[in-house]
């Protein structure tokens, strides 16, 4: 018997983590298109997303499960039965579907798990023709011409950690180690289904123990296909043809992003169509940019291990080696694939020799990036490491520094430096250059300058040019602009002699930032244009655009910087450089508040940036982003969240030996004042915890209540200053002296007017009622339960669904222009106490 449609999900399923934007996208597409298909790999959360969307409609939308149906007659029977339409007397499946469509004309239904049907278009077509609107879930498109796809990606790492924490709550006596949870979330490809399976074992296993048993994660509940990750993948695997299975297994051997050209080298002329099918069926993950590439989830790669035919495995090895021998920047990202060839038992002696040659080339162009692949007990790797030269110390130190052990990294360099000096080894200058780089990252610019001045006379060619660039940067940070320009000009001349366009482009980028620091806006923009003209590779062009955005954010107009983020992000995606992508996302978060974006938007950018910044080791930028999060929480009225963000920033600084937090004390005082917690603000020791004199002055003026002086200081800093320490702090301080905001609101909530702009709410009943209630409360806190009762009177809603409805309604109100007026407080919401409410119809 076909299962009936579900209108409401069971209690406990009505929540999502990290899917707010996906939920909004689904709502937008469903409002415009008669057929929306949510696509994604198994376990990504398609059913939960559409079910929550369906449950939150004004008129509940039924969800018809079709996972067990593989034939058109069976699916038609299931749809009709699920929608409570009689199945007797219909001569064909199409006739039954037409009858069902007539009964449901003008309404919306959800068809869940359409991928089991070979021709899903034959199911949706009769319903669409009858006027039914459909939201479907599937691992592959239906192929209907009116279809609008929505690709659902895995969660961010931060959202995955939050989901793990929510599901694991109460299962273990102590909170799991968050770093271990991050590793676990990354290992299961950030798939919600796998994260929930893992969290179910936290009562008896630590995250690291769960990680060691991923292949044994099982559940005794739910449908058979949802009792393990392997079972979930097996359903889709069986739907593939033999050639598709073989091709997927071969492509899964690429551990780095691959292009259609790579696929063609392995699979031949059929590759393009095969890649297109596998991507549309959610087996491959697409990465957009100037050069489209694809990848696979690690869980999929593990699932297909051992299933690749020998001839395709040999073709894969040949492609990897050919790419490695072609050299270029591509070689930097090929370490996993090269090691895959080296450790492949079927690789020939010639294959191994070609890998060793490529890895030696890699050492010469990127000494800091190769070492982790050779450390360990493996004899083959150890033997290869032993054949490399004395730059091993530099690489090992860089690896230690990147792993969060800066003190040990410096000790390794120092020991090698002492030995090299004693033996007269010419690598001394390179060791000094590397030590200078560590000093720059710690903010110890005088130490870096001393080392680079000693090293430069002994260096030649590209090594000299790089050292001079670093020297120029350190001098600029010290404020020695004239000497900094001299060093950069010398570096530029060296690159010209070497005929290196990329080197010249890098120098012009440094000179542009230097011009910006000196206030020469025209000179800076001219130098950036020159740098972009010389940059040939997407990665370098992306870095130059990133530097230009950084300049606009720091010395120019932050709004201009945000406008350039999309192009810079596209460049980062095209280059395949995760570090650059993380930096661009971080800079977007830093520029958001100074550009005037609402705190909620800033916090969304912060969440997106932090995961990638931590993953790629950009801890200095992550520190600045956490401080921006604290300021945004302060502006939104979330004082407790702001203080948590500051504590995380302090921990980040201690852990990675980053420079002292120059403004944390001032931010803490301003946040406390903004929340009306004056005693906490007065308890902050500004002398000890706020080294930035400007920020300290802002905090003192705010504590003294000198609004005129504070307003004047904010006006100056809003025009000139660095992002985190000045402009964003200025916005937080300015919120303490802003004139009261007047909100005009119709008595029935049909519209509101703010700063001369009128917003129509006539078609948004719950939001009208919520806004009127908040306005009548005159700054008092309304509890979550009170607001739910006021917003949806006389409706019976499950508690979790009701809270989600309220959260969605408040978020939407904020997006209409009330972002800084509606404050989240413990237990509920309120209008900002400084808001003057004018209720009436005039």
N, C-alpha and C positions, 0 to 999 in steps of 0.2 A: 504494500500500500504506500502510495506516495506521501511523504511527510507534509504536514501543513506548513504554510508560511509563518514565520515568526515576525511579530510586530515589535515586541520589546525583547531585548536581550536579557539573559539571566543577570541577577544581581552580581556585581563584581566584574562584569565584562564592560560596564558602561563607563569606561574611562580610557583615555589615550594619553600618551606621554610623547611630547615632541612632534605632534601632528597638527598643530593649530593651523599652519599655513596650508597643509594638504587638505584639511577639512574645509578651509575657506575656498580653496581652488575647486574642490568637488562641488561645493554649493554654487559657486559661480558658473561652472560648466553645466551643471544640471539645470540651472535657470535658463540657459541659452540653447542647449542642445537636446534633442529628443532621445539620443542614445549616448551615454557616457560609459566607457569601459575602463575600470581601474585595473591597470596592468602591473605586474611585478612578480618577482620570484616567490616560490612557496615559503611561507612563514614570515613575509614582510608585513602582514597585517591588513590585507585588502578587505577581508570580511569584516573585521572589527571596525575599520574606518567607515565603510558604507552602512553598517548596521547602526553605528552611533549617529551618523548623519540622518539615517532614516528615522530613528527614534526621536530625533530632535525636531522633526517637521511639525508644523501646526496640525496637519492631518497625518497621523502615523502612516508610514509606508511599509508594506509587507515585504519580508525578505524570503525568497523562495530558494531553498538549498537544492542544488543540482549535482552535487559531487558524485552521487551514485549513478547518474544517468549517462550512458554512452551512446544511446541511439535516439533518433528523432522521435519515434513513437513514445518511448519511455519518458523523454524530456517533456513532450507535449502533455502527456498524462500528468506528470509531476507539476507542471505549471498550472494546469487547470485545477487539479485537486488542491494545490497549495493556495490558490485564489478562490477556492470554494465555488467553482463552476462545474456543473454536471458534465461528466465525460461520456455519457451514453448517447448513442445515435450519431456520433460524428464519424463519417466514413473515412476520413484521412486525418493525419496529425495536423495538416494545415487548416482543415475545416475546424478542428477543435480549438486551435489557436485563434482563428478568426472569431469564433464564438466567445472565447475568453476576452479577446480584445474589445468586442462590442460591450461586454459587461463592465470593462474597466476603462472605457474611453475617457480621455482627459485626466486620468490619474497616473500616478507614478508607482512603479514596482521595482524591486531589486531582484535580479537573477544572479545567484551566487554560484561561482565555480563553473563557468561555461566551457572551460578548456577541455573538459572530458569529451565534448561533442566534436566530431570531425568537421561538421559544417554548421557552426553556431548561427550563421546568418539566416539559416532557414527557420530557426526558432524566433529570432527577434523581428524578422521582416513582417510576418502577419500581424504581430502585435503593434508594430510601428504604423503599419498601414491603417490599422483600426483606430489610431489616435492615442495609444498608450505610450507614456514616457518611461524609458528604461534606464536604470543604472545597473551595470553588470560588473562582476569581478571575473577575472580570467588571467591565465598566464600567457595568453596570446590573443591578438585582436580577433574580433568576429569576422572582419572583412566586409561588413556592411558599409555602403558609401556614405551613410549619414552618421557614422561612428565618430565620436570625439574621444581620443584616448587620454588617459591621465596616468602617467608612469609614476609608480610609488617606489621611492628609493629606500634603502635601509636607514635607520635612525642615525643621527649624529652620535659621537661617542658620549657626549655629555647627556643627551637624552637617554641613551642606552644605560648609562650608569644610574640615572634617575629611575628608569623603569625597573632595573634590578633592585634598587633600594626599596621601591614601593612594594614589589612582589615579595621581597625577602623580609619585610618588616614583621617582627614578632616571631620569626622562625629561629633566630639565633639569639643567644643572651648578649652578644656584643655586636657592635657595628663592624661589618667586614672592612678590611683594608681597602681603601679607595683605589690605590694604584693597582692592586691585584684585580679589583673589579674592572678597571679600565682595560687591563690586559685580556681579561676574560671576554669582555664585550667586543673588543677588536678581533679576538680569535674566532668568535661566532659570527663575524661579518656584520655585527650590529643589527641582526635580524631579531625582531621582537619575540617571535615564537621560540627561537633558540635561547634568548635571554631568559624568558619565563621558565623554560625547561631547566636551565641552569640554576635559577634562583630557588626552584623548588627543593634543591638539595642542600641549601645553605645551612640547614639545621644540623647536618651531620658532616659536612665537608667545608673546608675553607675555599675561597675562590681559586686559589692555586691548585688545590686538590681536584676541584671540579674541572679545571682546565686540563689536567692530566687524564681526565676520564670523559672527554667530550664524545668520544665514539660510543660511550655506553649510556648516554643520557636517554632516559625513557620516561614515559608517563603511562599510567594505567587507566587514564580517563580520556574521554572524547572519542572521536572517530579514529579508526585504525591509522589513517594517513597522518594524523596529528599526534601520534604517540612517540615519534622520534624524528629527528632531522632527516635521517636516512630514509625513513618511510615516506616523509613528505616529498623528498627528491625522487624517490623511486616511482611515484605516481606519474610525474612528468617525464621521467626517463623512458618509461614504457610507451609513452605516446609518440616518441621519436622513431623514425625509420632507422634501419641499420646504418645507412651512410651518414645520417645525421648524428647518430651516437658516436660513430668512429671519428667524424670531423670534430665534434665537441670535445672528445677525449684528447685529440691531438692539440686543439687550441688551448685546452686547460694546462698543457705543459708549459705555456708561456707564463712566467711568474711576473713579468712586467707588461705594461700596456702594449698591445700589438695592433697593427693597422691591417687594412684589407690587403695591402701588398704582402705583408708577412703571411697572411692566411693563404694567399694565392701561391706563395712559394712552397707552402706545405701541402695544400689541398688541390692545387691546380685550377683549371678554368671554372670549376663549379663553386669556388670559394665565395664569390660575391653574393650569390643567391643564398648560399648556406649561412653566411654571416648575417645576412638580412633576416632570414627566418629565425635563427637562434636568438638574435637580439629582440625581434618582435615577440618571441615566445619567452622572454625574460631570462634566458640562460646567460646572456652576455650583458655586461654593463658598459654603456657608451660614455666616452669622455669627449666633450665637444671642444673645439678650438680650431686654429688654422689648419690642423691636421687631425682628422677624427681617428681616435683609437678606441680599443675595446679592452675589457678585462673580465675576469670571472671572480666570483666569490671564493674565498678559501675553502668554504664548506663544499662547494661544487667541485673544486679541484681535488679535494680529498676523496669525494664520492667517485670521481672518474679515474682515480689512480689505478693503474694496472689494466685499464680497458682500451688503451691506445694500440692499434695494430702496429707491428714492427716496422712496416714500410713508412707509415706516417711519423713514427718516432724518429726514424733516421732522417726524414725530410725536415723535421723540426730541428734536430741537431745541426744540420747543414745550414738552415736559415739563421740560427743563432750565431754560428761561427762566421757566416758571411757578413752579418751586421756588425759583429765585433771587429772584423778585419777592415771594414769600411771606416772605422774610427769616428772622430768627431764627438760632439757632446753626447750622442746616443750611447757611447761606451760607458759614460758615467753611471747610467741607470741600468746597466746590464749585469751587474754582479750576481743577482740571484739566478738568472738564466745561465750565466757562464759556470757558476758553481753546479747548477743542475746538470750540465754536460759533463763537467769534471767528475761528478759523483755517479754518473749513469753507468751501470755495469756493461751496457752494450756499446759504450763509446770506444772507438779504436785508439791505438797509440797515437796516430796522427791527429785525431780529434783532440786528445789531451794536450799535445804539443801546441796546437793552435790556440787552445784556451790559455795556456801559460804565457804565450807570446802576447795575447790580448791583455792579460792581467798586468804584465810588466809595463805595457803602454799606459794602462790605467794608472799605475803608480806614478808615472812621470807627470800626468796631467792633473791628478787629484789625489795627492798622497794621504789626505786626511780621511778619505772616504772608503778605502779598500780594506783596512786592517781587520775590522771585525769579522770579515769572511775567512780570515786565515788563522785567527786565534782559536785555540781548542786542542783537543787531543787527536783529532783526525790526522793520520800520518801523511796523507797526500797534501793536505793544507799546510801542515807544519813544514814539510819538505819544500814547498813552494815559497813559504815565508822566509825560510833560511837562505834562499838564493837571492833575496832582495838586498839592497844596499843600506847604508847607515841612516837613511831617512825613516826607518822603522820607528825610531823614537818620536819623531814628529807626528807620525800617523797614530801611534799609540796614545800620545798625549792628547791629540785632538779627539780621539774616541773617548777617552776618559773625561775630558772636559764636556763633551756632548752628552755623556751619561750622568752628568750632575756631580762630578768629582773634581772640581777645579783645583783644589789644594794638591791632590795626588798628581794631577796632570802637570802642574807647575813643578812638582818635585821630580817627575820623570824627565822633564825638559832640563832642569838644572843639573841632574846627575849626568845626562848625556852631554850637556854643555861643558861641564868640568872635564869629562873624559876627552871630548873633542879638542879643547884648549890644550890639554896636556899632550895630546898626540899630534897637534898641529893640523887637525882635520879641517879642510875648507868648509865643512858643513856648519861651522860655528855661526856664520852669518845667517844661514837659513834658520838655525835654531833660535837665534836672537829675534828674527822676524816673526817666527811663530809665537815666541813668548810675548812680543809686542802686541800681537793680535789678541792673545788672552787678556793682556792688560787693558786694551781698548774695551773689550767686552765687559770687564769689571768696572770700567769707568776710571781706571788708573792711568790717565793720559800722560802725566809727566814720566812715569816709568816707561810707557810705550815710546815716547819721544826719545828718551835716552838710548834705549835699545836700538831703535831704527837709525839714529845718527851714528852709532858705532858700526852697525851692520852695512849701511849703504856703501861706504867706500870699497868694501870687499866684494860687492855684488856686481854682476854684469847682465846685460840683456834684459830678458823678461823679469828675472828675479829682482833686478834693480828697479825696474819700472813699478812693479807691485809694491816694493818696500817704500818707494817715494809716494805712491798713492796713499798708503796707510799713514805715512808720516804727515802728509797734507791733511788728512782727515783728523788725526789727533791734534794737530796744531789748530785746526779750525774749531774743534771743540774746546780748546783752551782759550779761544778768542784771539790767537795770533794770526790774523787774516793775511797780512802781507807775506809772512814766511810760509804760510799754508799755500798761498797762490804760487810762490816761487817753487815749492816742492812739486805741486801739481803740474806746473809748466815744464819742469825738468822731466817728469814722468811722461808727459805728452810728447816731448821731443824724442825721448827714447823709443816710444812706440812708433813714432814716425820713421825713425831710422830703421826699425825692425820691419816696417811695412805692415804693421798689424792694425787693421781697421777696428776690430773689437777692442783692442787696447786703447786706441784713440777715443773710441766712443765712451769707454769707462772714464777716461780723464775728463772729457767734456761734461760728463754727468757730474763728476766731483766739482768741476769749476762752476757749474750751474748752481749747485747747492751753496757753494762758497759765495757766489754773487748774491744769492738770496739772503744769506746770513748778513751780508753787508748792506742790505737794503736796495740793491740794484736789481729791481724787478725785471726791467727790460733785458739786462745782461743775462739774468738767469734764464728767462724764456728763450733767448737767442741761443744760449749754450745747450739747452735741452733739445731744441730743434736740430742743432748740429749733431748732437749725440745720437738722436734717433736716425738721422740720415746715414750715419756710419755703422749702426748696429744692423747686422745681417740676420742673426739668429733670433728666433722668437723669444728664447729665454732672456737674452740680454736686452732686447727691445722691451720686454715686460719689466725688467728691473729698472730700466731708465724711466719708463712711464710710472713705475712705483715711486721712484725718487722725485719725479715731478709732482705727483700727488702729495708726497710727504712735504715738499716745499710749499705747495699751495696751502696745505693744512697748517703748517707752522708759521709761515710768513705772509701768506696771501689770504685768499678767501676760502674757508673750509667748504662752502657750498660748491665752489668750482672743483675742489678735490673730490667730493662725493660724486660729482657728475662724471668724473674720469674713472671711477672705480670699475665700472662695467667693462670698459675697454682694457684696462690693466688686468682684470680677472680673466678676460678672454685670452690675453697674451700668455698669462700663467698657465691656463689650461692647455693652450696650444703647445707650449714648451714641455708640458708634462712635469713641471717643477713644483712639487708639493710645498717646498719651503717658500717659494715666491708666492704661491697662492695663499698660504697662511699669512704672510706678511701683508698682502693686499687686504685680506679680510680683517686683519687686526687694525690696519690703518683706517678702514671704513668705520670700524667701531670707535676709534679714537676721534675721528672727525665728525661723528654724528651729532654730538651735543653742541659743539661750537657752530655747526651748520644750521642749528635751530630745529633739529628733528625732535619729536617727542621722546621722553625718557623710555617709554615702552619700546619704541623702534630701536633705540640705542641698546637696550637690554637684549633685544632679539639679535642684533648684530654681534653683541658680546658673546652670546651663547654660540653662535655660528663660528666665531673666530677662535675662541679659547681651545676647543678640542683640537683643531688643526695646528694651532701654535704650540701646544704642549707636545703633540705627536711629532712635530718636526724640530723640536728643541729650541724654539724661539722664546726663551723664557724671559728675556728682558722686555720684549713687546707684550708678552702675556701679563707681566707685572703691571705695565701701564694700562692694559685693557681691564684688569681687575679693579684698578683704581677708578677708571672711568665707570665701571659698573657700580662702584660705591656711590659716585656722584649722581648717577642716574637714579639709583634707588632713593637717594636723599631727595632728589627733585620730585619723585613720585610719591613721597611720603612714607616709604618703606624703611624706616630708620634701622630696624633690626637687621634687615637684609643688607643694608649699607655697611653696618658694622661687621657683619660676617665677611663681606667682600674685602674690607680693609684688613681683617685678620688673615684672610687667605693671601692677600698681597704681601703682608709682613712675613708670612711663612715662606712664600715664594722667594722673597729677597734673601732670607736666611739660608734656605736650602741651596740656592744657586750662587751664593756669594755675590749677589748683585749690589750695585751702589746703594748707599743709605736712602731710605724713602724720604725725599726732600719735602713732601707736603702732606704726609699721612695725618699728622696731628691736626693741621689746619682743617683738613677735610672732615676729620672726626668731630671737631668742634662745630663746624658749620652744619653738618648733618644733624647733630643733637639740637642745635638752635632751631633748625627748620622743623623738627618734630616737636618743638616746645619743651624739650628736656634740658632746661638751662643748667641745672646742677651738674649734669654730665658734661656739658660744654665747658663750664668753669673749672671742672676737675682736670681737664686736659693740660698737660705740661707742654706748652707750645715751644718753650726754649729747647727742650730735650727731643721732642718728636717732630718738629717742623723746621728743617734747616733752610727752607726757601723763604727769604725775607718778605717777598711780595705776598705769598700765601699767608704767612704769619701776620702780616699787616691787615689783610682782609679779615682774618679771624678776630683780631683784636678790635677792629672797628665794629664788627658785628656784635661782639660781646659788650662793647661800650655803648651800643645803641646809637652810634653816631651815623644816622642814615644819610645825611648830606655828604659826608666825607666818603662813606662806603659807596654811595651811588656814583660819585665822581671817579673813584678808583676803578669801579667796575666798567664804567664807560671807556676808560683808557685801555684796560686789559682786553676789552671786547674787540679792539682794533688791532692790537699788537701783542704777541706773546705766544709761547709754545702751548701745544694742545692740553696735555694732561695737567701740567702744573699751573697753568694760567687761565686759558680761555674757559675750560670746563668748570674750573673752580670759580671763575668770575660769574658764570651763569648760576651756580649754586648760591654764591653770595648775593647776587642780584635778586634772587627769589625772595630774599629776606626784606627787601626794600621796595619791591614792586608795588605800585599803587593798587588798591583793591580792584579786583576784576568784577565787572558787572555782567551778570548773566540774565538776559531777558528771556522769559519762558511763558508760552501760552498756558492759561490755567488748566487746559486739558492735555498739555504736552504736545500738541500738534506740531509745534515748531519751537526752536530756540534761536536766540541771536547773541552772538559773541563777537566783540571787536568789529561791529558793523556787518557781520556776515550771518545770514539767516540759513538755518538748516531745517529741512522739512522732515518730520517724523510721523506723518499721518498714517503711513502704511506699516509702522513698526510699533504695534500695540504694547508689547511688554516693555520695550525701551522707553516709550512715552511714560508709562506708569512708573517705571523705576526712576526716571529723571525727576518727575514731579515729586515723588516721595523724598528723594535726596534733597531737592530744593527746599521743601517744607520743613525738613529736619534742621535747616539752618546751621550746618556744620557739625551736627551731632552724628555719632556713629549709628548706622542701621545694621543690625545683624544679618547674616546670610539667610537665616530662616525667615526673618521679617520681610526681607526683600523678595524672596521666592514667593511668599504668600501675596505680597502686593503686586508682583509682576505677573503671576499666573493664578489669579483668584479662582477658587473652586475647581482647580484641576488636580487630579490625582496623579502624581509623578513619583517614580522611584527616587529615593534620596540622592543617589549618585547622579542620575540623569538631571535632577533639578539643579544640583550644584553646577553641573556642566552647562546647563542652559543659562544660569545666572552669569557664569564666567564668560560665556560667549557674548551675551548681551552687553555686559560691561565693557568687554574688549571692543565691541563694535561701536559703542557710544564714544569711547576714547578716540577711536579712529576717525569719527566724524568731526573732531576738533576739540574734544573735552579732555584730551590726554593728561594735562597737568592739573585739571580741576577735580577729577574723581580720584580720590586717594584710597589705597588699600590699607586697612588697619586690621589689627588682630580681631578676628571674629566677624568682620564685615567691611563696609565701605562708607565713605562720607565725601561730601563736597569740601574742597579746601576751605578751611576756616576763614580765609581772607576774601572769600567770594561773596559779593553782594547779589542777592537773588531778587529779581523784579518779576513777580508772578502776575500776569494779566493778559488781556487780549488786544491791547492797543498796538 
